[in-house]
Amino acid sequence: MSQTVSKVRTAKLELYRKKGKIHAKATAGRFNTLRWAMVWLTQAVFYGACWLTWSADGLERQAVWFDIAHEKFYLFDLVLWPQDALLLAIALILAATALFLVTALAGRLFCGFACPQTVYTMIFSWIEAKVEGDHLARLKLDQSPPGLRKFGLRLIKHGLWLALAGWTAITFVGYFTPIRELLPAVRHWAVGPWEGFWLIFYAAFTYVQAGLAREAVCQHMCPYSRFQGVMFDETTRSVSYDTQRSDCIDCGICVQVCPTGIDIRDGLQYPCINCGLCADACDEVMVKIASPTGLIRFASERELAGRPPPRGWRQRPRVAAYAGLLVVFALLGAWTVATRPLLRVDVLRDRGALLRETAEGRIENAYTLKLMNLAEAPRDFTVEVSGLPGLEIVGERHFASEPGSIRAVSLTVSAPGDSELRGIQPISFHIKARQDPASELVEPSSFALGR
């Protein structure tokens, strides 16, 4: 009994494999080339898009700009408002559906080639290799006692990491505060409180995630790694080791090049990000020993079992469902953008005074109309009213609106007091722009005629 208790006390539940810092061996090959191509592509877009300018109606502004203060999002010639939140929802659904489709087809391809964590880890690792040397030199430096050389190399490395993280933070905030205005402010640290917070937070976040945490993010922090398996089926192609072949010479190079430190020969594992580096390294070894390449490759469970590939969407219902949803929401998004109105109107009745009767015996109701001119050009609007006999607007009915602005106007609507109708009656406001008379907006409201 005492021995059993002792064993229970000494047993430990190992939630993850304990290991030191991973120093992945550099390798070359088609997958590594594709990964670096994605690094260049994604970072050219991220670091470059905030510097693009766009001219609209004689005014020049940043082409991609989240103007939080004025509640606008500028995307070249497209200007979105909070009222266009449906487009944001569609964009998020499209992104999620595309990710699910890619996962069902080729596993965690996004994680291995385009995930920001992967991209910045590659950049930070490249800097580390240029400063400290290859994986063996870095391992030797880690194990060496403290000294002037070690301190100097670490100081240079972390300095370059912080510089890159700082520029990344400036670029990120530059999408919210125009980058050409932000840089002089940063130089003199004359930024606002929220800008200062995000500059510090995003720089620290990038430095920690890509420089210090690295594979721990993929192994223990990323939620996607935990549930991506539910999107797999027997036809999903992922990085796999072909157990049917006996060509492995147990060189261990597939483990040495893995950025998350796993052994692909143990089968599919959630830390695997499908980067394909183990396949590149293994192919080099196969060439040297004159064996066929592809011992480690992108393959499905069905292919590795020697079964014929699926034919038609009926054998891949999951892929067909994701692809169908992607097409549907892409068409819905395109239709929403094409048909989005450049005028929106909110009609508010004056709740303070339900109605008033004039000396001429007419009944008047007061309204406030919020004319939202979503076009980036000045427009003149005409307001008409209908729904009751003799209904008319008292006073001004023509209003000018500045580009991309919201103007609140007060209107008085009058109706004959001798009408047989009583109570609350439905009416409609008709608003049209002089510059585009064909597009008329009709907003329903109500008119109080008394008891």
Buried (B, 14 or more C-beta within 10 A) or exposed (E): EEEEEEEEEEEEEEEEEEEEEBBBBBBEBEBBEBBBEBBEEBBEEBBEBBEEEBEBEEEEEBBBBBBEEEEBBBEEEEBBBEBBEEBEEBEEBBEBBBBBBBBBBBBBBBBBBBBBBBBBBBBBBEBBBEBBBEBEEBBEBEEEEEEEEBEEBBEBBBEBBBEBBBEBBBBBBBBBBBBEEBEEBBEEEEBEEEBBEBBEEBBBBBBBBBBEBBBBBBBEEBEBBEEBEEBBBBBBBBBBBBEEEEBBEEEEBBBBBBBBBBEBBEEBEBBBBBBBBBBBBBBBBBEEEEBEBBBBBBBBBBBBEEEEEBEEEEBBEBBBBBBEBBEEBBEBBEEEEEEBEBBBBEBEBBEEEEBBEEEEEBBBBBBEBEBBBBBBBBBEBBBBBEBBEEBBBEEEBEBEBEBBBBBEBEBBBBBBBEBEEEEEBEBBBEBBBEEEEEEEBEBEBEBBBEE
